[in-house]
Amino acid sequence: MPLDPTPDWALPRRREGARTREARVNADLTQVQLGERIGRDHRTIHRWEYAQRKPNLEDLLGAAAAPARGWASTCRVTRAAP
């Protein structure tokens, strides 16, 4: 049992990371390939997917515009609940 409760932001961020990973895999891209297409290091992509960091709007728009089959249709921006 963890000593501290999971923070409120952790679960939504993990879901976002899972969606990012799913979109990348569905587009048949590796983390390296996606990083090259949007000008980010593959370690940054890894951090997004494993909820260590959250991509900013510029990163999300770059990822959505990445020329890959299926990526733009599965990459969507949602607002956090208030």
C-alpha positions, -999 to 999 in steps of 0.1 A, spaced: 0 0 0 14 34 -10 22 58 18 7 88 1 -26 88 -18 -24 92 -56 -27 129 -65 -58 140 -84 -38 148 -115 -21 114 -118 -49 93 -133 -60 117 -160 -23 122 -170 -18 84 -172 -49 81 -195 -35 109 -217 -2 91 -219 -19 58 -228 -39 76 -256 -6 92 -269 11 57 -269 -20 41 -286 -21 68 -313 16 64 -320 14 26 -322 -17 28 -344 3 51 -367 31 25 -369 56 50 -355 83 44 -330 91 69 -303 122 79 -323 102 83 -355 75 105 -339 102 126 -322 120 132 -354 87 142 -371 78 168 -345 113 180 -335 114 163 -301 138 138 -286 125 102 -282 130 105 -245 104 133 -245 79 111 -262 86 84 -236 80 109 -208 46 118 -223 35 82 -227 45 73 -191 29 104 -175 62 119 -164 56 151 -184 27 166 -201 30 179 -237 22 215 -244 -2 227 -270 25 233 -296 37 197 -291 2 183 -295 -4 203 -327 29 192 -341 20 156 -333 -14 159 -349 2 173 -380 28 145 -382 25 128 -416 15 93 -405 -14 70 -411 -40 74 -384 -21 97 -361 -42 128 -366 -75 110 -362 -65 95 -329 -47 125 -314 -72 149 -299 -70 177 -274 -95 177 -245 -100 202 -217 -94 191 -182 -125 190 -160 -127 221 -137 
